[in-house]
Amino acid sequence: MSRLTRWWRRRSLRTRMTVIAATAIAVSVFVAFQVASELMDRELRDTAENELRADSRVLAATAEQAGLARVQLPAYPGAGRLVRLILPDGSTRTPAGQPALPPVSVPAGRVARGASADLMESGDSDDDGYHVYTLRAGDGAVQVARVADDSPINQFGFGMLLIGLLCVAGGALVGRTVARTGLAPIDRLTAAAVRVAHTRDLDAGIPDEGGGEIRRLIKAINDMLAALRDSRRAQRLLAEDAAHELKTPLTSLRLNIELLVRLDRRGTLDTALSAESRARLFQDLGAQVAELSNLAAELTDLARGDVSDESTEPIDLADVVVAAAAQARSRMPDLEVELDVTSVWVSGRSAALQRAVLNLIDNAGKWSPADQPVQVRLRAEGASAVIEVDDAGPGISTVDVPRVFDRFYRADSARGLPGSGLGLSIVQRVVDAHGGRATVARSARGGALLRVDLPAAAR
């Protein structure tokens, strides 16, 4: 059975449809033959028995008038019905030249003795079978028999066999034709998909044709190609933006290192640069390395594209905000963060949300004056958990607001500040993954007010 299953699974769809069509027709023909044969056999038997009853009644009437022992029995004509008289003493009379009938059965003997009025028997043997009808007549009985003839059934069966074979062959041909016609759109779809796979041309869409399931399949594949085009375009943009953003700190780092190497080769490193200049140079090198590290980490976060690697669970957002604030203080010791948080539960990913809140605080810390703290508020508002990060900086201009959360976007006023323009883009991705919304507005202190709304959950 397993071998047959493996063979069937290796067959093409056309072969399967052809086999199924031929098998269905073969089963239909076989069932029709069985039903028709049974009906035909029953009809022929009923006709033969009715003829035997009619002939028996005529013979019985004649025998009662003349007597069973004296009635004249014409010689057997060589074909047709067979006749036998059963006398009161149990002996029998048959026409001259008639083939011998089977012996009188015990039930037929009881009819002759008056135990019953008539009896229909069907006797089958290896050679010939007989339909024998026994009818009470006078002091005995008369019997009329016919040889059971199966030739009409056999001829009918042979004819049905030929018709069945023709139907199976025709069904296989029709099934093959239908399969070829019905699967033609799929063949063209397969060829188009293979062409896209070989040429890597995702812009070559698959033409829409057919209807119903085929059209839905083509639409699904075209949607998939569109998604792949968007993904490839996003990867290309990420690579281009990353190369652009890495160029500036790498150039500065390379120039500083080349300066140090050149002075070291001349042996004038200690005399060419004052202690203050060397300290400032090393500080610049450290800042540039840190900027590259942060940029690499942000690029890694952004390239992951999804935050679904973390498990979703009910979390207290207050713990996330407090942890993010503590991390921000450790990264920027001069940064002052004021917290005003209440316990609000959400269903989410703790690490991703903490990364988003940290990016919001880092962004606000770059703009907030040294004597002004960054205010972080968390509260429940209706069915939402609301996080607000408020700074006292210059704020975000109306022109920059629509692009604040774009990747690598930096306002003109932010060109001289450290950063890659990826922090708020990561915030947007994390918030979207949690079904929330991130917005920007002007705060009451004149700076930027970044707000995140997340669906609240039961504790």
Sequence and secondary structure as in RCSB ss.txt:
>XXXX:A:sequence
MSRLTRWWRRRSLRTRMTVIAATAIAVSVFVAFQVASELMDRELRDTAENELRADSRVLAATAEQAGLARVQLPA
YPGAGRLVRLILPDGSTRTPAGQPALPPVSVPAGRVARGASADLMESGDSDDDGYHVYTLRAGDGAVQVARVADD
SPINQFGFGMLLIGLLCVAGGALVGRTVARTGLAPIDRLTAAAVRVAHTRDLDAGIPDEGGGEIRRLIKAINDML
AALRDSRRAQRLLAEDAAHELKTPLTSLRLNIELLVRLDRRGTLDTALSAESRARLFQDLGAQVAELSNLAAELT
DLARGDVSDESTEPIDLADVVVAAAAQARSRMPDLEVELDVTSVWVSGRSAALQRAVLNLIDNAGKWSPADQPVQ
VRLRAEGASAVIEVDDAGPGISTVDVPRVFDRFYRADSARGLPGSGLGLSIVQRVVDAHGGRATVARSARGGALL
RVDLPAAAR
>XXXX:A:secstr
 HHHHHHHHHS HHHHHHHHHHHHHHHHHHHHHHHHHHHHHHHHHHHHHHHHHHHHHHHHHHHHHH TTT     
  SSS EEEEE TTS EE  TT        HHHHHHHTTS SEEEEEE  SS  EEEEEEEETTEEEEEEEE   
HHHHHHHHHHHHHHHHHHHHHHHHHHHHHHHHHHHHHHHHHHHHHHHHH  TT      S THHHHHHHHHHHHH
HHHHHHHHHHHHHHHHHHHHHHHHHHHHHHHHHHHHHHHHHT HHHHS HHHHHHHHHHHHHHHHHHHHHHHHHH
HHHH   TTS  EEEEHHHHHHHHHHHHHHH TT  EEEEE   EEEE HHHHHHHHHHHHHHHHHHS TTS EE
EEEEEETTEEEEEEE  SS   TTTGGGTTSTT   GGGTTSS  S HHHHHHHHHHHTT EEEEEE TTSSEEE
EEEEEB   
